[in-house]
Amino acid sequence: MKIRQVSVFIQNQPGRLLAILEVMEKESINLRALSISESGEFGIVRMIFPDADRGIEALRDAGFTARMDWIVSAEIPDVPGGLLNNVVKPLSEAGINLKYFYASTDATTNKTIVVLKADDLDKADQILTGK
């Protein structure tokens, strides 16, 4: 399904993630997913919130540079080859390029949640949800 992700652009230095998470705690905003990538002196913190509008507003009010993007989230089986056969192969065969993705596994349900950005979100969403 298509969901909104909030990205925060920060300097790559100690305490920056701490400051972001303190804003979330202060505003009682829960995180559903988080990914951090860096490129030299700067990084991108990508987050999924139950309420993306509230999350980005709190971050911007605290002085962070943030933006919101549409991405795709899908639940797949947590089995050997699950990512290959349920995400990567179907998207590759459809000619869809993955720009980035991150995943989390829930051992209690044997499911993995993948979050991804692709060059064709609508088509990726259709393939991953079977619609």
Sequence and secondary structure as in RCSB ss.txt:
>XXXX:A:sequence
MKIRQVSVFIQNQPGRLLAILEVMEKESINLRALSISESGEFGIVRMIFPDADRGIEALRDAGFTARMDWIVSAE
IPDVPGGLLNNVVKPLSEAGINLKYFYASTDATTNKTIVVLKADDLDKADQILTGK
>XXXX:A:secstr
 EEEEEEEEEESSTTHHHHHHHHHHHTT   SEEEEEEETTEEEEEEE SSHHHHHHHHHHTT EEEEEEEEEEE
EE STTHHIIIIIHHHHHTT  EEEEEEEEETTTTEEEEEEEES HHHHHHHHHT 
